């Protein structure tokens, strides 16, 4: 499991948090044709999205997450 001790907003920030790590790994999986990188990226993305379910108010980085998901489509 991927764990970082930051605020939820920090974790889901586009470039500095788990969203950026996930995006990097998705691209790395395409470049390297690596199923392992793809699975890791997807796992990190799932954990990042799960953080949203723990908040009563959507953090400002929600739009960044939406952009990333749209970008990966």
Secondary structure, DSSP 8 states (H G I E B T S, - for coil): -----S-HHHHT-TTTSHHHHHHHHHHHHHHHT-HHHHHHHHHHHHHHHHHHTT-SS--TTHHHHHHHHHHH-
